[in-house]
Amino acid sequence: MTTEPELSDSLRTFGAVLKALRETSGLTQEEFATRVRYSAAYVAKIEQGKRFPPDKLPERAGEALGQVATKVLEAALRSLRRKAGLASWFRQWAGIEEEAVSLYAYECRAIPGLLQTEAYARAVFERNLPPLTDEQIQRQVEARLERQALIVRRPNTAFSFVVEQSILERRVGGNTVTRGVIDHMLTASQRHNVEIQLMPLRQEDHCGVEGQMYLAETPSHEWIGYTEGQRSSNLITAPNDLSVLLQRYGKLRSQALDCRATVSLLERMRGAL
């Protein structure tokens, strides 16, 4: 339930890559440090995997090592940000998300990560306990926004979201943040590969009482389920358990408002803010 061991390994890998690129160019640490405008001691710490590399490092390294080095370090830095921003117990599911041909989500606690705005994500992380540092919050927000590119990057993946109306009524972050989330959901709902349904506040036949669930269909057309608890998660692969989740999700879709009614409700909720 901690990200530190894997993140430390990744920092050391990044440092080793940077060192190899520098040595291939025939530069000492001191010479490289001068060209990238950081101290030699700081460069040494990065190469040893003891410091998180600054955002400007790949660009500056490109000036000294060439554009290939920039591309390599940018890719490595993106991977680092992801590891720093996603909890270790979530990363496996995040990888499954990236390959899914269908992705279903039922949320009763917070707006699904793939539909969150930057302001909403920041408001969620700012309320984390124990408190996060500003740097940790920024990394987590960046990781969440990077995940959201899936919806645009995978136009042939079918995304379905069933979201409790009560989540929006809670107004995490205040009215302005909530208005932004509603606008974002309305925009996302216009995409051909996205369906968003709100579960109304009153639904006597509600079958989602056991909590949130996520379901992904893999490229080989197998299903994987995912549930989350307090700082923990569970990947579900047993066929009988997946059958239960698929049945429940299908029922939830029938109990929630349809897509057009959802848009109408979202517009009314936005107008009331």
TORLONU-636091 format. One record per residue (C-alpha): x, y, z; residue in three letters. Coordinates in pm, 1 decimal. Layout:
<recs>
{px X	py Y	pz Z	residuo ala} .
...
</recs>
This chain:
<recs>
{px 0.0	py 0.0	pz 0.0	residuo met} .
{px 301.0	py 228.8	pz -38.7	residuo thr} .
{px 449.8	py 362.7	pz -360.3	residuo thr} .
{px 800.4	py 414.9	pz -224.1	residuo glu} .
{px 986.0	py 89.4	pz -313.0	residuo pro} .
{px 873.7	py 85.5	pz -675.8	residuo glu} .
{px 922.4	py 460.8	pz -711.1	residuo leu} .
{px 1276.3	py 436.1	pz -571.3	residuo ser} .
{px 1359.8	py 164.8	pz -824.7	residuo asp} .
{px 1221.9	py 382.9	pz -1104.0	residuo ser} .
{px 1423.0	py 684.1	pz -987.4	residuo leu} .
{px 1739.8	py 475.4	pz -996.3	residuo arg} .
{px 1652.0	py 354.7	pz -1346.3	residuo thr} .
{px 1595.5	py 712.3	pz -1463.1	residuo phe} .
{px 1928.3	py 813.6	pz -1312.0	residuo gly} .
{px 2107.9	py 525.6	pz -1483.7	residuo ala} .
{px 1957.2	py 622.6	pz -1819.9	residuo val} .
{px 2060.2	py 985.6	pz -1772.7	residuo leu} .
{px 2412.9	py 880.8	pz -1676.6	residuo lys} .
{px 2443.9	py 651.6	pz -1981.0	residuo ala} .
{px 2327.1	py 927.2	pz -2216.5	residuo leu} .
{px 2568.7	py 1174.9	pz -2057.7	residuo arg} .
{px 2866.0	py 938.1	pz -2074.9	residuo glu} .
{px 2784.2	py 843.0	pz -2434.7	residuo thr} .
{px 2817.0	py 1212.9	pz -2520.0	residuo ser} .
{px 3154.6	py 1225.0	pz -2346.7	residuo gly} .
{px 3051.6	py 1474.3	pz -2079.4	residuo leu} .
{px 3151.9	py 1472.6	pz -1715.5	residuo thr} .
{px 2889.7	py 1545.2	pz -1450.6	residuo gln} .
{px 3036.9	py 1892.4	pz -1405.2	residuo glu} .
{px 3028.8	py 1967.9	pz -1779.1	residuo glu} .
{px 2674.7	py 1836.8	pz -1814.5	residuo phe} .
{px 2558.0	py 2026.7	pz -1505.0	residuo ala} .
{px 2688.5	py 2352.8	pz -1650.1	residuo thr} .
{px 2502.7	py 2296.1	pz -1977.5	residuo arg} .
{px 2169.5	py 2206.6	pz -1814.6	residuo val} .
{px 2205.8	py 2489.9	pz -1560.0	residuo arg} .
{px 2186.7	py 2277.3	pz -1246.3	residuo tyr} .
{px 2456.1	py 2219.4	pz -986.4	residuo ser} .
{px 2686.5	py 1920.9	pz -1026.4	residuo ala} .
{px 2572.1	py 1795.0	pz -684.9	residuo ala} .
{px 2207.3	py 1806.0	pz -798.5	residuo tyr} .
{px 2286.6	py 1616.0	pz -1118.9	residuo val} .
{px 2475.5	py 1357.2	pz -913.1	residuo ala} .
{px 2172.3	py 1307.3	pz -686.0	residuo lys} .
{px 1945.7	py 1255.9	pz -989.6	residuo ile} .
{px 2185.3	py 1003.2	pz -1143.4	residuo glu} .
{px 2199.6	py 818.5	pz -809.5	residuo gln} .
{px 1819.1	py 800.6	pz -797.3	residuo gly} .
{px 1801.9	py 1020.4	pz -487.5	residuo lys} .
{px 1616.2	py 1317.6	pz -636.9	residuo arg} .
{px 1302.9	py 1345.7	pz -851.7	residuo phe} .
{px 1413.8	py 1502.7	pz -1183.0	residuo pro} .
{px 1280.3	py 1853.1	pz -1257.9	residuo pro} .
{px 1032.0	py 1898.8	pz -1542.3	residuo asp} .
{px 1276.9	py 2106.9	pz -1748.7	residuo lys} .
{px 1555.8	py 1848.1	pz -1738.3	residuo leu} .
{px 1467.2	py 1660.5	pz -2063.3	residuo pro} .
{px 1451.2	py 1984.9	pz -2262.9	residuo glu} .
{px 1775.3	py 2116.2	pz -2119.0	residuo arg} .
{px 1943.6	py 1777.0	pz -2160.6	residuo ala} .
{px 1846.6	py 1785.5	pz -2527.1	residuo gly} .
{px 2053.1	py 2101.4	pz -2570.6	residuo glu} .
{px 2356.5	py 1912.4	pz -2443.0	residuo ala} .
{px 2289.0	py 1555.5	pz -2554.6	residuo leu} .
{px 2065.7	py 1587.7	pz -2861.0	residuo gly} .
{px 1697.0	py 1550.1	pz -2937.9	residuo gln} .
{px 1698.4	py 1171.1	pz -2903.1	residuo val} .
{px 1800.5	py 1216.1	pz -2540.3	residuo ala} .
{px 1511.7	py 1459.3	pz -2492.3	residuo thr} .
{px 1259.5	py 1204.5	pz -2620.2	residuo lys} .
{px 1406.2	py 924.1	pz -2408.3	residuo val} .
{px 1409.8	py 1133.1	pz -2091.6	residuo leu} .
{px 1061.4	py 1275.1	pz -2153.2	residuo glu} .
{px 921.7	py 922.5	pz -2182.5	residuo ala} .
{px 1107.4	py 814.0	pz -1869.1	residuo ala} .
{px 985.4	py 1121.4	pz -1679.1	residuo leu} .
{px 623.0	py 1054.7	pz -1778.8	residuo arg} .
{px 657.2	py 703.6	pz -1642.5	residuo ser} .
{px 803.7	py 843.0	pz -1319.9	residuo leu} .
{px 517.7	py 1089.3	pz -1278.1	residuo arg} .
{px 270.7	py 808.3	pz -1324.7	residuo arg} .
{px 437.7	py 593.2	pz -1061.4	residuo lys} .
{px 456.0	py 887.3	pz -824.1	residuo ala} .
{px 94.2	py 982.8	pz -883.1	residuo gly} .
{px -79.2	py 644.4	pz -882.4	residuo leu} .
{px -97.4	py 428.4	pz -572.2	residuo ala} .
{px 86.9	py 98.9	pz -609.3	residuo ser} .
{px -234.6	py -99.4	pz -560.5	residuo trp} .
{px -401.0	py 92.2	pz -847.4	residuo phe} .
{px -129.1	py 65.2	pz -1112.0	residuo arg} .
{px -222.2	py -282.1	pz -1233.7	residuo gln} .
{px -577.3	py -171.1	pz -1303.2	residuo trp} .
{px -449.8	py 146.0	pz -1473.9	residuo ala} .
{px -256.3	py -77.3	pz -1713.4	residuo gly} .
{px -569.0	py -283.0	pz -1783.6	residuo ile} .
{px -762.9	py 38.2	pz -1852.9	residuo glu} .
{px -515.3	py 135.4	pz -2123.0	residuo glu} .
{px -581.0	py -183.1	pz -2322.6	residuo glu} .
{px -955.4	py -224.5	pz -2263.9	residuo ala} .
{px -1197.7	py -238.9	pz -2555.6	residuo val} .
{px -1490.4	py -178.0	pz -2318.3	residuo ser} .
{px -1471.7	py -3.9	pz -1982.5	residuo leu} .
{px -1763.5	py 18.3	pz -1739.3	residuo tyr} .
{px -1768.0	py 216.7	pz -1415.7	residuo ala} .
{px -2019.6	py 254.0	pz -1134.5	residuo tyr} .
{px -1927.2	py 517.0	pz -876.4	residuo glu} .
{px -2103.1	py 607.0	pz -552.8	residuo cys} .
{px -1816.0	py 786.6	pz -375.4	residuo arg} .
{px -1656.0	py 1035.2	pz -615.5	residuo ala} .
{px -1664.3	py 1133.3	pz -982.0	residuo ile} .
{px -1481.1	py 858.1	pz -1176.4	residuo pro} .
{px -1118.1	py 951.5	pz -1232.0	residuo gly} .
{px -1157.9	py 944.4	pz -1609.5	residuo leu} .
{px -1426.9	py 1215.4	pz -1584.8	residuo leu} .
{px -1267.3	py 1444.0	pz -1326.2	residuo gln} .
{px -1153.5	py 1796.4	pz -1403.0	residuo thr} .
{px -818.0	py 1922.0	pz -1283.4	residuo glu} .
{px -991.5	py 2140.4	pz -1023.4	residuo ala} .
{px -1202.3	py 1850.7	pz -892.8	residuo tyr} .
{px -902.7	py 1616.2	pz -874.3	residuo ala} .
{px -704.3	py 1881.4	pz -689.8	residuo arg} .
{px -992.2	py 1937.6	pz -446.1	residuo ala} .
{px -1004.7	py 1562.1	pz -374.5	residuo val} .
{px -630.8	py 1532.2	pz -315.9	residuo phe} .
{px -619.8	py 1848.1	pz -104.2	residuo glu} .
{px -864.0	py 1679.3	pz 134.4	residuo arg} .
{px -657.4	py 1363.1	pz 161.7	residuo asn} .
{px -567.2	py 1233.6	pz 507.4	residuo leu} .
{px -291.5	py 1217.9	pz 605.9	residuo pro} .
{px -226.8	py 1548.0	pz 421.7	residuo pro} .
{px -21.0	py 1548.2	pz 102.3	residuo leu} .
{px 253.2	py 1796.2	pz 18.6	residuo thr} .
{px 198.7	py 2040.3	pz -267.4	residuo asp} .
{px 442.1	py 1835.8	pz -477.8	residuo glu} .
{px 254.5	py 1511.1	pz -407.7	residuo gln} .
{px -77.3	py 1673.9	pz -493.8	residuo ile} .
{px 63.0	py 1805.2	pz -822.3	residuo gln} .
{px 200.1	py 1462.6	pz -918.3	residuo arg} .
{px -129.3	py 1291.8	pz -842.1	residuo gln} .
{px -326.1	py 1550.2	pz -1038.6	residuo val} .
{px -90.1	py 1510.7	pz -1336.0	residuo glu} .
{px -121.0	py 1131.7	pz -1323.2	residuo ala} .
{px -500.5	py 1154.7	pz -1316.4	residuo arg} .
{px -513.1	py 1395.2	pz -1610.6	residuo leu} .
{px -277.6	py 1169.6	pz -1806.3	residuo glu} .
{px -516.2	py 876.6	pz -1752.8	residuo arg} .
{px -802.8	py 1081.2	pz -1894.5	residuo gln} .
{px -634.4	py 1096.2	pz -2234.2	residuo ala} .
{px -760.4	py 738.6	pz -2278.0	residuo leu} .
{px -1106.0	py 861.3	pz -2377.9	residuo ile} .
{px -962.3	py 1062.3	pz -2667.5	residuo val} .
{px -674.7	py 826.5	pz -2747.7	residuo arg} .
{px -898.8	py 518.9	pz -2772.5	residuo arg} .
{px -1203.6	py 623.4	pz -2978.3	residuo pro} .
{px -1292.6	py 257.5	pz -3043.6	residuo asn} .
{px -1318.1	py 177.9	pz -2672.7	residuo thr} .
{px -1671.5	py 191.8	pz -2532.7	residuo ala} .
{px -1682.8	py 386.2	pz -2205.5	residuo phe} .
{px -1989.9	py 357.4	pz -1982.9	residuo ser} .
{px -2028.1	py 546.8	pz -1655.7	residuo phe} .
{px -2307.6	py 515.7	pz -1400.8	residuo val} .
{px -2262.5	py 790.1	pz -1141.9	residuo val} .
{px -2470.6	py 865.0	pz -835.5	residuo glu} .
{px -2637.6	py 1206.2	pz -850.7	residuo gln} .
{px -2553.5	py 1246.9	pz -482.0	residuo ser} .
{px -2182.8	py 1280.7	pz -570.4	residuo ile} .
{px -2253.2	py 1601.3	pz -758.7	residuo leu} .
{px -2496.8	py 1721.6	pz -494.6	residuo glu} .
{px -2212.4	py 1698.0	pz -241.5	residuo arg} .
{px -2029.0	py 1975.5	pz -433.0	residuo arg} .
{px -1675.4	py 1876.9	pz -338.8	residuo val} .
{px -1455.9	py 2184.0	pz -383.5	residuo gly} .
{px -1751.9	py 2422.5	pz -399.1	residuo gly} .
{px -1995.0	py 2545.2	pz -662.1	residuo asn} .
{px -1733.6	py 2655.9	pz -914.8	residuo thr} .
{px -1558.5	py 2319.1	pz -910.1	residuo val} .
{px -1892.3	py 2136.5	pz -936.4	residuo thr} .
{px -2000.5	py 2354.0	pz -1227.5	residuo arg} .
{px -1676.0	py 2268.3	pz -1405.1	residuo gly} .
{px -1730.8	py 1895.9	pz -1347.8	residuo val} .
{px -2083.5	py 1914.6	pz -1486.1	residuo ile} .
{px -1961.7	py 2102.8	pz -1793.7	residuo asp} .
{px -1690.5	py 1841.7	pz -1842.6	residuo his} .
{px -1939.7	py 1555.8	pz -1813.7	residuo met} .
{px -2172.9	py 1724.3	pz -2063.3	residuo leu} .
{px -1884.6	py 1763.4	pz -2308.3	residuo thr} .
{px -1765.7	py 1404.7	pz -2259.7	residuo ala} .
{px -2119.8	py 1273.2	pz -2311.6	residuo ser} .
{px -2114.3	py 1413.2	pz -2666.4	residuo gln} .
{px -1839.3	py 1173.1	pz -2767.9	residuo arg} .
{px -1954.5	py 870.0	pz -2964.9	residuo his} .
{px -1762.8	py 629.7	pz -2739.9	residuo asn} .
{px -1890.9	py 765.9	pz -2406.1	residuo val} .
{px -2218.0	py 702.4	pz -2223.4	residuo glu} .
{px -2288.5	py 875.2	pz -1893.1	residuo ile} .
{px -2590.8	py 792.9	pz -1678.5	residuo gln} .
{px -2685.3	py 949.6	pz -1348.3	residuo leu} .
{px -2845.0	py 737.0	pz -1079.3	residuo met} .
{px -3120.0	py 957.8	pz -933.0	residuo pro} .
{px -3134.8	py 1036.5	pz -564.8	residuo leu} .
{px -3450.3	py 829.3	pz -529.9	residuo arg} .
{px -3446.6	py 480.3	pz -678.8	residuo gln} .
{px -3629.0	py 216.2	pz -476.1	residuo glu} .
{px -3492.4	py -71.8	pz -686.5	residuo asp} .
{px -3127.5	py 34.5	pz -659.3	residuo his} .
{px -2899.3	py -274.0	pz -676.6	residuo cys} .
{px -2564.1	py -101.3	pz -617.6	residuo gly} .
{px -2571.3	py -116.0	pz -240.4	residuo val} .
{px -2247.4	py -317.0	pz -221.5	residuo glu} .
{px -2042.6	py -28.0	pz -356.5	residuo gly} .
{px -1854.3	py 89.5	pz -661.4	residuo gln} .
{px -1729.9	py -141.0	pz -935.0	residuo met} .
{px -1527.1	py -124.5	pz -1252.6	residuo tyr} .
{px -1528.0	py -374.4	pz -1538.9	residuo leu} .
{px -1291.9	py -397.5	pz -1835.5	residuo ala} .
{px -1312.9	py -610.2	pz -2148.6	residuo glu} .
{px -965.5	py -703.7	pz -2270.3	residuo thr} .
{px -860.1	py -718.6	pz -2638.3	residuo pro} .
{px -907.4	py -1099.2	pz -2615.2	residuo ser} .
{px -1267.8	py -1033.6	pz -2498.7	residuo his} .
{px -1216.3	py -1152.1	pz -2143.6	residuo glu} .
{px -1357.7	py -951.5	pz -1854.5	residuo trp} .
{px -1172.1	py -825.5	pz -1547.4	residuo ile} .
{px -1336.8	py -657.7	pz -1249.3	residuo gly} .
{px -1196.2	py -406.6	pz -1006.1	residuo tyr} .
{px -1317.3	py -281.7	pz -668.2	residuo thr} .
{px -1159.0	py -46.7	pz -419.1	residuo glu} .
{px -1158.7	py -2.5	pz -43.6	residuo gly} .
{px -965.3	py 207.2	pz 202.7	residuo gln} .
{px -608.8	py 208.1	pz 59.8	residuo arg} .
{px -662.5	py -129.5	pz -101.4	residuo ser} .
{px -803.8	py -282.7	pz -415.2	residuo ser} .
{px -915.3	py -613.1	pz -559.3	residuo asn} .
{px -881.9	py -745.7	pz -913.8	residuo leu} .
{px -1159.2	py -991.7	pz -994.1	residuo ile} .
{px -1099.8	py -1262.1	pz -1255.1	residuo thr} .
{px -1306.8	py -1560.7	pz -1136.8	residuo ala} .
{px -1582.3	py -1623.9	pz -1396.9	residuo pro} .
{px -1859.9	py -1666.2	pz -1139.3	residuo asn} .
{px -1767.8	py -1339.1	pz -964.9	residuo asp} .
{px -1745.6	py -1155.2	pz -1296.7	residuo leu} .
{px -2088.6	py -1287.8	pz -1389.1	residuo ser} .
{px -2226.3	py -1132.0	pz -1071.4	residuo val} .
{px -2065.3	py -794.4	pz -1143.9	residuo leu} .
{px -2182.2	py -791.3	pz -1505.8	residuo leu} .
{px -2536.3	py -874.6	pz -1398.8	residuo gln} .
{px -2531.6	py -597.8	pz -1141.0	residuo arg} .
{px -2386.8	py -343.5	pz -1380.1	residuo tyr} .
{px -2647.6	py -427.0	pz -1640.8	residuo gly} .
{px -2919.4	py -379.3	pz -1381.5	residuo lys} .
{px -2769.7	py -49.0	pz -1267.1	residuo leu} .
{px -2779.3	py 81.5	pz -1623.6	residuo arg} .
{px -3145.9	py -3.6	pz -1646.4	residuo ser} .
{px -3218.1	py 167.0	pz -1311.9	residuo gln} .
{px -3024.0	py 486.5	pz -1386.4	residuo ala} .
{px -3152.6	py 769.4	pz -1602.4	residuo leu} .
{px -3091.4	py 717.6	pz -1972.5	residuo asp} .
{px -2831.4	py 932.8	pz -2147.6	residuo cys} .
{px -3074.0	py 1201.2	pz -2265.8	residuo arg} .
{px -3243.3	py 1229.1	pz -1927.1	residuo ala} .
{px -2897.9	py 1249.5	pz -1769.2	residuo thr} .
{px -2801.0	py 1543.7	pz -1990.6	residuo val} .
{px -3126.1	py 1716.8	pz -1898.7	residuo ser} .
{px -3063.8	py 1664.6	pz -1526.6	residuo leu} .
{px -2703.4	py 1782.0	pz -1552.2	residuo leu} .
{px -2816.3	py 2099.5	pz -1726.2	residuo glu} .
{px -3075.0	py 2165.5	pz -1454.6	residuo arg} .
{px -2819.8	py 2102.5	pz -1180.9	residuo met} .
{px -2574.8	py 2338.4	pz -1346.2	residuo arg} .
{px -2842.2	py 2606.5	pz -1370.2	residuo gly} .
{px -2913.9	py 2575.1	pz -999.9	residuo ala} .
{px -2552.5	py 2645.0	pz -898.8	residuo leu} .
</recs>
